[in-house]
Amino acid sequence: MICIKKDTYLEPIVEDIEIGDPIVMMRYLNDSEVLYKLGQAMGFGVSGEIDT
């Protein structure tokens, strides 16, 4: 989570989700670019496989 908060693209999104309601989170769940970048930051590949 620390590396996600240091990412200049993801930091405001994560903060928005943390202080927002479920509707805010749903807005980002429909954004493929955000999901892709979150997946990369958490170590998941494009297919959903864990990067080693």
DOBA-935949 format. One record per atom (N, C-alpha, C, O, CB): residue in one letter; atom name; x, y, z. Coordinates in Angstrom, 1 decimal, always signed. Glycine has a CB too. Layout:
# residues N
+------+------+--------+--------+--------+
! resn ! name !      u !      v !      w !
+------+------+--------+--------+--------+
!    a !   CA !      X !      Y !      Z !
...
+------+------+--------+--------+--------+
***
This chain:
# residues 52
+------+------+--------+--------+--------+
! resn ! name !      u !      v !      w !
+------+------+--------+--------+--------+
!    m !    N !   +0.8 !   -1.2 !   +0.0 !
!    m !   CA !   +0.0 !   +0.0 !   +0.0 !
!    m !    C !   +0.9 !   +1.3 !   +0.0 !
!    m !    O !   +0.5 !   +2.3 !   -0.5 !
!    m !   CB !   -0.9 !   +0.0 !   +1.2 !
!    i !    N !   +2.0 !   +1.2 !   +0.6 !
!    i !   CA !   +2.9 !   +2.4 !   +0.7 !
!    i !    C !   +3.3 !   +2.8 !   -0.7 !
!    i !    O !   +3.4 !   +4.0 !   -1.1 !
!    i !   CB !   +4.1 !   +2.1 !   +1.5 !
!    c !    N !   +3.7 !   +1.8 !   -1.6 !
!    c !   CA !   +4.1 !   +2.1 !   -2.9 !
!    c !    C !   +3.0 !   +2.7 !   -3.8 !
!    c !    O !   +3.2 !   +3.6 !   -4.6 !
!    c !   CB !   +4.7 !   +0.9 !   -3.6 !
!    i !    N !   +1.8 !   +2.3 !   -3.5 !
!    i !   CA !   +0.6 !   +2.9 !   -4.2 !
!    i !    C !   +0.4 !   +4.4 !   -3.8 !
!    i !    O !   +0.2 !   +5.2 !   -4.7 !
!    i !   CB !   -0.7 !   +2.1 !   -3.9 !
!    k !    N !   +0.6 !   +4.7 !   -2.5 !
!    k !   CA !   +0.4 !   +6.0 !   -2.1 !
!    k !    C !   +1.6 !   +7.0 !   -2.5 !
!    k !    O !   +1.4 !   +8.2 !   -2.5 !
!    k !   CB !   +0.3 !   +6.1 !   -0.6 !
!    k !    N !   +2.7 !   +6.4 !   -2.9 !
!    k !   CA !   +3.8 !   +7.2 !   -3.4 !
!    k !    C !   +3.7 !   +7.5 !   -4.9 !
!    k !    O !   +4.4 !   +8.3 !   -5.4 !
!    k !   CB !   +5.1 !   +6.5 !   -3.1 !
!    d !    N !   +2.8 !   +6.7 !   -5.6 !
!    d !   CA !   +2.6 !   +6.9 !   -7.0 !
!    d !    C !   +1.8 !   +8.2 !   -7.2 !
!    d !    O !   +0.7 !   +8.3 !   -6.7 !
!    d !   CB !   +1.9 !   +5.6 !   -7.6 !
!    t !    N !   +2.3 !   +9.1 !   -8.0 !
!    t !   CA !   +1.6 !  +10.4 !   -8.2 !
!    t !    C !   +0.3 !  +10.3 !   -8.9 !
!    t !    O !   -0.6 !  +11.1 !   -8.8 !
!    t !   CB !   +2.5 !  +11.3 !   -9.0 !
!    y !    N !   +0.1 !   +9.2 !   -9.7 !
!    y !   CA !   -1.1 !   +9.0 !  -10.4 !
!    y !    C !   -2.2 !   +8.4 !   -9.5 !
!    y !    O !   -3.3 !   +8.8 !   -9.5 !
!    y !   CB !   -0.9 !   +8.1 !  -11.7 !
!    l !    N !   -1.7 !   +7.4 !   -8.7 !
!    l !   CA !   -2.6 !   +6.7 !   -7.8 !
!    l !    C !   -3.0 !   +7.3 !   -6.5 !
!    l !    O !   -4.0 !   +7.1 !   -5.9 !
!    l !   CB !   -2.1 !   +5.3 !   -7.6 !
!    e !    N !   -2.0 !   +8.1 !   -6.0 !
!    e !   CA !   -2.2 !   +8.7 !   -4.7 !
!    e !    C !   -3.6 !   +9.4 !   -4.5 !
!    e !    O !   -4.3 !   +9.2 !   -3.5 !
!    e !   CB !   -1.1 !   +9.7 !   -4.4 !
!    p !    N !   -3.9 !  +10.4 !   -5.4 !
!    p !   CA !   -5.2 !  +11.1 !   -5.2 !
!    p !    C !   -6.4 !  +10.1 !   -5.3 !
!    p !    O !   -7.5 !  +10.3 !   -4.7 !
!    p !   CB !   -5.3 !  +12.2 !   -6.2 !
!    i !    N !   -6.3 !   +9.1 !   -6.2 !
!    i !   CA !   -7.4 !   +8.1 !   -6.4 !
!    i !    C !   -7.6 !   +7.3 !   -5.1 !
!    i !    O !   -8.7 !   +7.1 !   -4.6 !
!    i !   CB !   -7.1 !   +7.2 !   -7.5 !
!    v !    N !   -6.5 !   +6.8 !   -4.5 !
!    v !   CA !   -6.6 !   +6.0 !   -3.3 !
!    v !    C !   -7.2 !   +6.9 !   -2.1 !
!    v !    O !   -8.0 !   +6.4 !   -1.4 !
!    v !   CB !   -5.2 !   +5.5 !   -2.9 !
!    e !    N !   -6.7 !   +8.1 !   -2.0 !
!    e !   CA !   -7.2 !   +9.0 !   -1.0 !
!    e !    C !   -8.7 !   +9.3 !   -1.2 !
!    e !    O !   -9.5 !   +9.3 !   -0.2 !
!    e !   CB !   -6.5 !  +10.4 !   -1.0 !
!    d !    N !   -9.1 !   +9.5 !   -2.4 !
!    d !   CA !  -10.5 !   +9.7 !   -2.8 !
!    d !    C !  -11.4 !   +8.5 !   -2.4 !
!    d !    O !  -12.5 !   +8.6 !   -1.8 !
!    d !   CB !  -10.7 !  +10.0 !   -4.3 !
!    i !    N !  -10.9 !   +7.3 !   -2.6 !
!    i !   CA !  -11.6 !   +6.1 !   -2.3 !
!    i !    C !  -11.7 !   +5.9 !   -0.8 !
!    i !    O !  -12.7 !   +5.5 !   -0.2 !
!    i !   CB !  -10.9 !   +4.8 !   -2.9 !
!    e !    N !  -10.6 !   +6.2 !   -0.1 !
!    e !   CA !  -10.5 !   +6.1 !   +1.4 !
!    e !    C !  -11.5 !   +7.0 !   +2.1 !
!    e !    O !  -12.1 !   +6.6 !   +3.1 !
!    e !   CB !   -9.1 !   +6.3 !   +1.9 !
!    i !    N !  -11.7 !   +8.2 !   +1.6 !
!    i !   CA !  -12.6 !   +9.1 !   +2.3 !
!    i !    C !  -14.0 !   +9.2 !   +1.7 !
!    i !    O !  -14.9 !   +9.7 !   +2.3 !
!    i !   CB !  -12.0 !  +10.5 !   +2.3 !
!    g !    N !  -14.1 !   +8.6 !   +0.5 !
!    g !   CA !  -15.4 !   +8.6 !   -0.2 !
!    g !    C !  -16.3 !   +7.4 !   +0.2 !
!    g !    O !  -16.0 !   +6.6 !   +1.1 !
!    g !   CB !  -15.2 !   +8.6 !   -1.6 !
!    d !    N !  -17.4 !   +7.4 !   -0.4 !
!    d !   CA !  -18.4 !   +6.3 !   -0.1 !
!    d !    C !  -18.3 !   +5.3 !   -1.2 !
!    d !    O !  -17.5 !   +5.4 !   -2.2 !
!    d !   CB !  -19.8 !   +6.9 !   -0.1 !
!    p !    N !  -19.1 !   +4.2 !   -1.2 !
!    p !   CA !  -19.0 !   +3.1 !   -2.2 !
!    p !    C !  -19.2 !   +3.6 !   -3.6 !
!    p !    O !  -18.7 !   +3.0 !   -4.6 !
!    p !   CB !  -20.0 !   +2.1 !   -1.9 !
!    i !    N !  -19.9 !   +4.7 !   -3.8 !
!    i !   CA !  -20.2 !   +5.2 !   -5.2 !
!    i !    C !  -18.8 !   +5.7 !   -5.8 !
!    i !    O !  -18.6 !   +5.5 !   -7.0 !
!    i !   CB !  -21.2 !   +6.4 !   -5.1 !
!    v !    N !  -18.0 !   +6.3 !   -4.9 !
!    v !   CA !  -16.7 !   +6.8 !   -5.4 !
!    v !    C !  -15.9 !   +5.6 !   -5.8 !
!    v !    O !  -15.2 !   +5.6 !   -6.9 !
!    v !   CB !  -15.9 !   +7.5 !   -4.3 !
!    m !    N !  -15.9 !   +4.5 !   -5.0 !
!    m !   CA !  -15.1 !   +3.3 !   -5.4 !
!    m !    C !  -15.6 !   +2.7 !   -6.7 !
!    m !    O !  -14.8 !   +2.3 !   -7.5 !
!    m !   CB !  -15.2 !   +2.3 !   -4.3 !
!    m !    N !  -16.9 !   +2.7 !   -6.9 !
!    m !   CA !  -17.5 !   +2.1 !   -8.1 !
!    m !    C !  -17.1 !   +2.9 !   -9.4 !
!    m !    O !  -16.9 !   +2.3 !  -10.4 !
!    m !   CB !  -19.0 !   +2.1 !   -8.0 !
!    r !    N !  -16.9 !   +4.2 !   -9.2 !
!    r !   CA !  -16.5 !   +5.0 !  -10.3 !
!    r !    C !  -15.1 !   +4.6 !  -10.8 !
!    r !    O !  -14.9 !   +4.5 !  -12.0 !
!    r !   CB !  -16.4 !   +6.5 !   -9.9 !
!    y !    N !  -14.2 !   +4.2 !   -9.9 !
!    y !   CA !  -12.9 !   +3.8 !  -10.3 !
!    y !    C !  -12.9 !   +2.3 !  -10.7 !
!    y !    O !  -12.0 !   +2.0 !  -11.5 !
!    y !   CB !  -12.0 !   +4.0 !   -9.1 !
!    l !    N !  -13.8 !   +1.5 !  -10.3 !
!    l !   CA !  -13.9 !   +0.1 !  -10.7 !
!    l !    C !  -14.3 !   +0.0 !  -12.2 !
!    l !    O !  -14.0 !   -1.0 !  -12.8 !
!    l !   CB !  -14.9 !   -0.6 !   -9.9 !
!    n !    N !  -14.9 !   +1.1 !  -12.7 !
!    n !   CA !  -15.2 !   +1.1 !  -14.1 !
!    n !    C !  -14.2 !   +1.8 !  -15.0 !
!    n !    O !  -14.4 !   +1.9 !  -16.2 !
!    n !   CB !  -16.6 !   +1.8 !  -14.3 !
!    d !    N !  -13.1 !   +2.1 !  -14.4 !
!    d !   CA !  -12.0 !   +2.8 !  -15.1 !
!    d !    C !  -10.9 !   +1.8 !  -15.4 !
!    d !    O !  -10.1 !   +1.5 !  -14.4 !
!    d !   CB !  -11.5 !   +4.1 !  -14.4 !
!    s !    N !  -10.7 !   +1.3 !  -16.6 !
!    s !   CA !   -9.7 !   +0.2 !  -16.9 !
!    s !    C !   -8.3 !   +0.7 !  -16.6 !
!    s !    O !   -7.5 !   -0.1 !  -16.2 !
!    s !   CB !   -9.9 !   -0.2 !  -18.3 !
!    e !    N !   -8.0 !   +2.0 !  -16.9 !
!    e !   CA !   -6.6 !   +2.5 !  -16.6 !
!    e !    C !   -6.3 !   +2.5 !  -15.2 !
!    e !    O !   -5.2 !   +2.1 !  -14.8 !
!    e !   CB !   -6.5 !   +3.9 !  -17.2 !
!    v !    N !   -7.2 !   +2.9 !  -14.3 !
!    v !   CA !   -7.0 !   +2.9 !  -12.9 !
!    v !    C !   -6.8 !   +1.4 !  -12.4 !
!    v !    O !   -5.9 !   +1.1 !  -11.6 !
!    v !   CB !   -8.2 !   +3.5 !  -12.1 !
!    l !    N !   -7.6 !   +0.5 !  -12.8 !
!    l !   CA !   -7.5 !   -0.9 !  -12.4 !
!    l !    C !   -6.2 !   -1.5 !  -12.9 !
!    l !    O !   -5.6 !   -2.2 !  -12.2 !
!    l !   CB !   -8.7 !   -1.7 !  -13.0 !
!    y !    N !   -5.8 !   -1.1 !  -14.1 !
!    y !   CA !   -4.5 !   -1.6 !  -14.6 !
!    y !    C !   -3.3 !   -1.1 !  -13.7 !
!    y !    O !   -2.5 !   -1.9 !  -13.4 !
!    y !   CB !   -4.3 !   -1.2 !  -16.1 !
!    k !    N !   -3.3 !   +0.2 !  -13.4 !
!    k !   CA !   -2.2 !   +0.7 !  -12.6 !
!    k !    C !   -2.3 !   +0.2 !  -11.2 !
!    k !    O !   -1.2 !   +0.0 !  -10.6 !
!    k !   CB !   -2.4 !   +2.3 !  -12.6 !
!    l !    N !   -3.5 !   +0.0 !  -10.6 !
!    l !   CA !   -3.5 !   -0.6 !   -9.3 !
!    l !    C !   -3.0 !   -2.0 !   -9.3 !
!    l !    O !   -2.3 !   -2.4 !   -8.4 !
!    l !   CB !   -5.0 !   -0.5 !   -8.8 !
!    g !    N !   -3.4 !   -2.8 !  -10.3 !
!    g !   CA !   -2.9 !   -4.1 !  -10.5 !
!    g !    C !   -1.4 !   -4.2 !  -10.6 !
!    g !    O !   -0.7 !   -5.0 !   -9.9 !
!    g !   CB !   -3.5 !   -4.8 !  -11.7 !
!    q !    N !   -0.8 !   -3.3 !  -11.4 !
!    q !   CA !   +0.7 !   -3.2 !  -11.5 !
!    q !    C !   +1.3 !   -2.9 !  -10.2 !
!    q !    O !   +2.3 !   -3.5 !   -9.8 !
!    q !   CB !   +1.1 !   -2.2 !  -12.6 !
!    a !    N !   +0.8 !   -1.9 !   -9.5 !
!    a !   CA !   +1.3 !   -1.5 !   -8.2 !
!    a !    C !   +1.2 !   -2.6 !   -7.1 !
!    a !    O !   +2.1 !   -2.7 !   -6.2 !
!    a !   CB !   +0.6 !   -0.3 !   -7.7 !
!    m !    N !   +0.2 !   -3.5 !   -7.2 !
!    m !   CA !   +0.1 !   -4.6 !   -6.3 !
!    m !    C !   +0.8 !   -5.9 !   -6.7 !
!    m !    O !   +0.8 !   -6.9 !   -6.0 !
!    m !   CB !   -1.4 !   -4.9 !   -6.0 !
!    g !    N !   +1.4 !   -5.8 !   -7.9 !
!    g !   CA !   +2.1 !   -7.0 !   -8.4 !
!    g !    C !   +1.3 !   -8.0 !   -9.2 !
!    g !    O !   +1.8 !   -9.1 !   -9.4 !
!    g !   CB !   +2.7 !   -7.7 !   -7.3 !
!    f !    N !   +0.2 !   -7.5 !   -9.8 !
!    f !   CA !   -0.6 !   -8.4 !  -10.6 !
!    f !    C !   -0.3 !   -8.1 !  -12.1 !
!    f !    O !   -0.2 !   -6.9 !  -12.4 !
!    f !   CB !   -2.1 !   -8.3 !  -10.3 !
!    g !    N !   -0.2 !   -9.1 !  -12.9 !
!    g !   CA !   +0.0 !   -8.9 !  -14.3 !
!    g !    C !   -1.4 !   -8.6 !  -15.0 !
!    g !    O !   -2.4 !   -8.5 !  -14.4 !
!    g !   CB !   +0.6 !  -10.2 !  -15.0 !
!    v !    N !   -1.3 !   -8.4 !  -16.3 !
!    v !   CA !   -2.5 !   -8.0 !  -17.1 !
!    v !    C !   -3.6 !   -9.1 !  -17.0 !
!    v !    O !   -4.8 !   -8.8 !  -16.9 !
!    v !   CB !   -2.1 !   -7.8 !  -18.5 !
!    s !    N !   -3.2 !  -10.4 !  -17.0 !
!    s !   CA !   -4.1 !  -11.5 !  -17.0 !
!    s !    C !   -4.6 !  -11.8 !  -15.6 !
!    s !    O !   -5.5 !  -12.6 !  -15.4 !
!    s !   CB !   -3.5 !  -12.7 !  -17.5 !
!    g !    N !   -4.2 !  -11.1 !  -14.6 !
!    g !   CA !   -4.6 !  -11.3 !  -13.2 !
!    g !    C !   -3.6 !  -12.2 !  -12.5 !
!    g !    O !   -3.8 !  -12.5 !  -11.3 !
!    g !   CB !   -5.9 !  -11.9 !  -13.2 !
!    e !    N !   -2.6 !  -12.7 !  -13.2 !
!    e !   CA !   -1.6 !  -13.6 !  -12.5 !
!    e !    C !   -0.6 !  -12.7 !  -11.7 !
!    e !    O !   -0.4 !  -11.5 !  -12.0 !
!    e !   CB !   -0.8 !  -14.4 !  -13.6 !
!    i !    N !   -0.1 !  -13.3 !  -10.6 !
!    i !   CA !   +0.8 !  -12.6 !   -9.8 !
!    i !    C !   +2.2 !  -12.6 !  -10.4 !
!    i !    O !   +2.7 !  -13.6 !  -10.8 !
!    i !   CB !   +0.9 !  -13.2 !   -8.3 !
!    d !    N !   +2.8 !  -11.4 !  -10.5 !
!    d !   CA !   +4.1 !  -11.3 !  -11.1 !
!    d !    C !   +5.1 !  -11.8 !  -10.1 !
!    d !    O !   +5.0 !  -11.6 !   -8.9 !
!    d !   CB !   +4.4 !   -9.8 !  -11.5 !
!    t !    N !   +6.1 !  -12.5 !  -10.6 !
!    t !   CA !   +7.2 !  -13.0 !   -9.7 !
!    t !    C !   +8.5 !  -12.3 !   -9.9 !
!    t !    O !   +9.5 !  -12.6 !   -9.2 !
!    t !   CB !   +7.3 !  -14.5 !   -9.8 !
+------+------+--------+--------+--------+
***
